[in-house]
Amino acid sequence: MRKLLATGALLAAAAAVVLIASALAPAQPRPDVLQVKVGDRIRVANAPIGCRVVRMRQFGGRVVIDCRRAGALRGTYGTLFTAREAVLVEFESRKTAKRIAVGVHHQDLQCCRQVKP
C-alpha cells in the first residue's frame, strides 16, 4: 500500500513539474505569424501587391521591408519600413524613387515635398 501511495505521489509531482514547465516556457510563434528574413519575398493573395526584405545602402545597410504594387512602377507609390522609420516613395522609373514623406517612429512626420490637393 505504501508503494502504491509513493508511486501516485511521484506521478502527481512529475505531472505538476510538466505543467509548471510548460506554463513558464517561452511562447511558440503563432502559426498565423509569418517570420521573414533578408532575401524573402511576400505576395498578397488576390492583390497586385508584393514586398521584399532587403538590406538597403540608402538606409545605412539596415534591413528594409520594401512594398509596392506589381507591374509598371512609374507614377506609383511604395513604402519602405525599417525599425526606425516608414518612408512613402513615388516611383519616377523602374529603378528611381522620390521620398514623399518620412515618418520616424515615436517622432513627427516629415514631408519631403508639398503634396498637391
N, C-alpha and C positions, 0 to 999 in steps of 0.2 A: 504494500500500500504506500509506503514511504517513497519507493522508487517511482511509482506512478505519479504521486504528487510532485516529486522533484522534477520529473520529465515534463509535466504540464507547466510547472513554473518556468522551466528553462525555455520551453517553446513560447510561452507568453512573453518572456523577456526578449527573446530573439525577434518576435513579431513587433514588439514595441520599438526596438532598435531600428528595424527596417522602416517602420512608419515615420519615426523621427528623422532618420537619414534622408528619406525621400522628401519630407517636408522642408528640410534645410538645404537640399541640393539645389544648385543653380538651375533656373528655369531653362527648359529646352526651347529653342526657337520655335515660334508658331509655324505650323505648316503653310499658312497663307502669307507669310512674310518672305519676300524674295531677297536673298543676300547676293550682292553683285560685287565684282572686283574689276580692276583695271583690265580693259580688253573685252568686257562683256557688252552685249547689245540687248536692248529691250524693245519689243514691239508691242503696241497696244492692239488688242484684238478688235477687229471691225472698225478701225480708225486709221487714217494715214499718218500716224504719229509714231516716232521712234526716238530712242535715247541710246547713248553710248557712254561708257565710263572710260575716261582718258586722263592722262596727265597732260596739262597744257603749259607750255613755256610762257604763254602770255599771263599766266597766273602763278608764276614762280615755280612751275613744276608740280603744283598741287593737283590733287585728284578732283576732277570736274565731272558732273553729270551733264551732258550736252543733249538737250531735247529739241527736236524740230519736226516739221511735217515732212512727209515723203514727197518726192518729186522735185521739180524745179524750185530753187530756193530764192532767186532774185525777187525782192519785194515782199518776202515773207518774214516772219519773226521766229526767234528761237529763244530758249532760256538756258543759261549756264548756272548750275548750282555748285557752290563749294561749301566747305564747312564754315566759311566766313561771310559769304555773300551770295546774292542771287542777281544775275545780270540779264536784262532783256536786250536782245540784239535784233537788228534789222539786217537781213542779208542783201548786200549790193550785188553779189555774184555767187557763184558756187563755192568760192573759197574766201570771200571777203565779207565781213560783217561790221556794222557800226554799233557801238553801245548806245542804247536809247535811255536806259535807266539802270541804276545800280542800287540795290538795297543791301545794306550791311546789317547783319543780324545784330539786334539789340541797339541799333543806331538809326539814323534818319535815312530816307530815300534821297538819292542824288539823281537828278535828271541831267543827262548829258546833252540834250538839245530840247528845244521847245517843241512840244507836240502840237500839231495843228488840230483845231477842233473839227 
